[in-house]
Amino acid sequence: MILEAHQEAYQGADYTSARVHTKGLLDLQYGQIEVRAKLPRGQGTWPAIWMLPSNPFKFATTCDASVPEWQGNADCDAWPNSGEIDIMEHVGFDPGVVHGTVHTKAYYWANWNQHKGSIVLPDFDQFHRYQLIWTADQITWLVDDIPYFSYVRESQDWAAWPFSEPFHLILNLAMGGNWGRAGGPIDNRALPARMEVDYVRVYALEADVSEGSYPE
């Protein structure tokens, strides 16, 4: 599969690209995820492999399913309350640095306590296996079977661990955005830009590692 970005005017935007997701097709709770992908070069590119809750209003307190656009809505706390798992993010102005991140009500950038890890891949524009192992008590990020970051469940408090609910996968190649443009304007000479995906695989875990008990 190829997600390709172009410089072209479309519905008020200056660029076009693509985003695919598995919501309603593959909603998962715990497991091992592996995506073999090749990332694009070029300032302004922002490819991502990530996950959102399939019920984004599970832990929302200021909105419900009647809100059609909950992402980026200042009046709706579905995000970050219900969580986000970023399996892989790469911004073109910082080539070779791949990030894995969680977003929760307790830990996200607005609180200045973001929980994330990074790994350097000088050949990021070649195929690598971006992996996540998600259990009831821990999430671990790996590249090519090398772990580089873990997020451990502290308690049963949903504010720090909303990850006991089903999530779905998203793959996209964004252009620009707050982070993508942080290093300067989009370099149009790098376009068209491609994120190439060889495969996406999801594996079930043994029962003893997908269950756990935690303090109140």
C-alpha positions as CSV (number, residue, x, y, z in Angstrom):
1,M,0.0,0.0,0.0
2,I,1.2,3.5,-0.9
3,L,0.1,6.7,0.9
4,E,1.3,9.5,-1.4
5,A,1.3,13.3,-0.8
6,H,1.0,15.8,-3.6
7,Q,1.2,19.6,-3.9
8,E,-2.2,20.3,-5.4
9,A,-5.2,22.5,-4.5
10,Y,-8.2,20.5,-3.2
11,Q,-11.2,21.8,-1.2
12,G,-9.3,24.8,0.1
13,A,-6.1,22.9,0.9
14,D,-2.7,23.1,-0.8
15,Y,-1.8,19.5,-0.5
16,T,-3.5,16.1,-0.8
17,S,-2.6,12.8,0.9
18,A,-4.3,9.8,2.4
19,R,-5.4,8.2,5.7
20,V,-6.7,4.7,6.2
21,H,-8.1,3.1,9.4
22,T,-9.6,-0.1,10.7
23,K,-12.5,1.3,12.8
24,G,-15.4,-1.1,12.6
25,L,-13.3,-3.5,10.7
26,L,-10.6,-4.4,13.3
27,D,-11.1,-3.0,16.8
28,L,-8.6,-4.6,19.1
29,Q,-7.8,-4.7,22.8
30,Y,-4.3,-6.0,23.6
31,G,-2.1,-7.8,21.2
32,Q,1.1,-7.4,19.1
33,I,1.1,-5.1,16.1
34,E,3.7,-5.0,13.4
35,V,3.8,-2.7,10.4
36,R,6.6,-3.0,7.9
37,A,6.9,0.4,6.3
38,K,9.3,2.8,4.5
39,L,9.1,6.5,5.4
40,P,9.5,9.5,3.2
41,R,12.2,12.2,3.3
42,G,11.5,15.9,3.1
43,Q,10.8,18.7,5.5
44,G,7.1,19.0,6.2
45,T,6.3,15.3,5.9
46,W,4.7,13.7,8.9
47,P,3.9,10.0,8.5
48,A,2.3,8.2,11.4
49,I,1.1,4.7,12.5
50,W,-1.2,5.2,15.5
51,M,-4.3,4.2,17.4
52,L,-7.4,5.9,18.7
53,P,-10.2,4.5,20.9
54,S,-13.1,2.9,19.1
55,N,-15.4,4.6,21.6
56,P,-13.8,8.0,22.0
57,F,-16.4,9.1,24.5
58,K,-15.8,6.3,27.0
59,F,-14.0,8.7,29.4
60,A,-15.3,12.0,28.1
61,T,-16.8,14.4,30.6
62,T,-17.8,17.4,28.5
63,C,-19.3,15.8,25.4
64,D,-20.9,12.7,24.0
65,A,-21.5,10.9,20.7
66,S,-23.8,13.7,19.5
67,V,-20.6,15.7,18.8
68,P,-19.6,14.9,15.2
69,E,-16.1,16.3,15.3
70,W,-14.5,15.5,18.6
71,Q,-10.8,15.6,17.6
72,G,-9.3,19.0,18.0
73,N,-12.6,20.3,19.6
74,A,-11.8,22.6,22.5
75,D,-15.2,21.9,24.0
76,C,-14.8,18.1,24.0
77,D,-12.4,16.3,26.2
78,A,-12.8,12.9,24.5
79,W,-9.2,13.6,23.6
80,P,-7.0,13.1,25.5
81,N,-9.3,11.5,28.1
82,S,-9.9,8.3,26.2
83,G,-6.3,8.0,25.1
84,E,-4.1,7.7,22.0
85,I,-1.3,5.4,21.2
86,D,1.3,6.5,18.6
87,I,3.2,3.5,17.3
88,M,5.4,5.5,15.0
89,E,5.7,9.2,14.1
90,H,8.4,10.8,12.1
91,V,8.8,14.5,11.2
92,G,10.8,15.4,8.1
93,F,12.7,18.2,9.7
94,D,14.3,15.8,12.1
95,P,15.3,12.9,9.8
96,G,15.8,9.5,11.2
97,V,14.3,10.1,14.7
98,V,11.3,7.9,15.1
99,H,8.9,8.5,18.1
100,G,6.5,6.4,20.1
101,T,4.0,8.1,22.4
102,V,1.0,7.8,24.6
103,H,-1.6,10.6,25.2
104,T,-3.8,10.5,28.3
105,K,-5.6,12.9,30.6
106,A,-2.8,12.5,33.1
107,Y,0.1,12.6,30.7
108,Y,0.1,14.8,27.5
109,W,1.9,17.7,26.1
110,A,-0.3,20.4,27.5
111,N,0.7,19.2,31.0
112,W,4.4,19.3,30.1
113,N,4.7,15.6,31.1
114,Q,4.3,13.8,27.8
115,H,5.3,10.1,28.0
116,K,7.3,9.2,24.9
117,G,10.4,7.5,23.6
118,S,12.5,7.8,20.5
119,I,15.0,5.8,18.4
120,V,17.3,6.9,15.7
121,L,17.1,5.1,12.3
122,P,19.6,6.6,9.8
123,D,18.1,4.6,7.0
124,F,14.5,5.4,7.9
125,D,13.7,5.6,4.2
126,Q,14.2,1.9,3.9
127,F,11.8,-0.7,5.2
128,H,11.6,-1.3,9.0
129,R,9.2,-3.2,11.2
130,Y,7.4,-0.8,13.6
131,Q,6.1,-2.9,16.4
132,L,3.9,-2.5,19.5
133,I,3.2,-5.0,22.3
134,W,0.1,-4.0,24.3
135,T,-0.9,-5.9,27.4
136,A,-3.2,-5.2,30.4
137,D,-0.3,-3.7,32.3
138,Q,2.3,-2.4,29.8
139,I,2.8,-1.0,26.3
140,T,6.2,-1.6,24.7
141,W,7.5,0.0,21.4
142,L,10.0,-1.8,19.2
143,V,11.7,-1.4,15.8
144,D,13.0,-4.5,14.2
145,D,12.5,-6.4,17.5
146,I,14.5,-3.8,19.4
147,P,12.5,-2.3,22.3
148,Y,13.1,1.4,22.9
149,F,10.2,2.6,25.2
150,S,7.7,1.2,27.6
151,Y,4.7,2.7,29.4
152,V,3.6,0.9,32.5
153,R,0.2,0.9,34.1
154,E,0.3,2.6,37.5
155,S,-3.2,1.7,38.9
156,Q,-6.8,1.4,37.8
157,D,-7.1,5.1,37.3
158,W,-8.4,5.7,33.7
159,A,-6.8,9.1,33.6
160,A,-3.4,7.5,33.3
161,W,-4.5,4.2,31.7
162,P,-7.5,4.4,29.4
163,F,-6.0,1.5,27.5
164,S,-8.3,-1.2,28.7
165,E,-10.8,-0.5,25.9
166,P,-10.8,-1.4,22.2
167,F,-8.7,0.8,19.9
168,H,-8.4,0.8,16.1
169,L,-5.4,1.4,13.8
170,I,-4.7,4.5,11.6
171,L,-2.0,5.0,9.0
172,N,-1.6,8.3,7.4
173,L,0.9,10.7,5.7
174,A,0.2,14.3,6.8
175,M,1.8,17.4,5.3
176,G,2.6,20.3,7.6
177,G,0.6,20.6,10.8
178,N,1.9,22.1,14.0
179,W,4.6,19.6,14.4
180,G,5.3,18.9,10.7
181,R,6.0,22.6,10.1
182,A,7.9,23.1,13.4
183,G,11.2,23.0,11.5
184,G,10.1,25.4,8.8
185,P,8.0,25.5,5.7
186,I,7.2,22.4,3.6
187,D,9.9,21.6,1.1
188,N,7.9,21.1,-2.1
189,R,11.0,19.7,-3.8
190,A,10.4,16.5,-1.9
191,L,7.0,16.0,-3.4
192,P,5.4,13.7,-4.3
193,A,6.3,12.0,-1.0
194,R,5.5,8.3,-0.3
195,M,4.9,6.2,2.8
196,E,5.1,2.7,1.6
197,V,3.5,-0.1,3.6
198,D,4.5,-3.7,3.0
199,Y,2.1,-5.2,5.5
200,V,0.1,-4.7,8.7
201,R,-0.1,-7.7,11.1
202,V,-1.8,-8.1,14.4
203,Y,-1.2,-11.1,16.7
204,A,-3.1,-12.2,19.7
205,L,-1.2,-12.6,23.0
206,E,-1.2,-15.5,25.4
207,A,-3.9,-15.2,28.1
208,D,-1.4,-14.8,30.9
209,V,0.1,-11.7,29.5
210,S,-3.1,-10.0,28.4
211,E,-4.6,-10.1,31.9
212,G,-3.5,-8.4,35.0
213,S,-4.5,-7.0,38.4
214,Y,-3.5,-3.6,39.8
215,P,-3.8,-1.5,42.9
216,E,-6.7,0.9,43.4
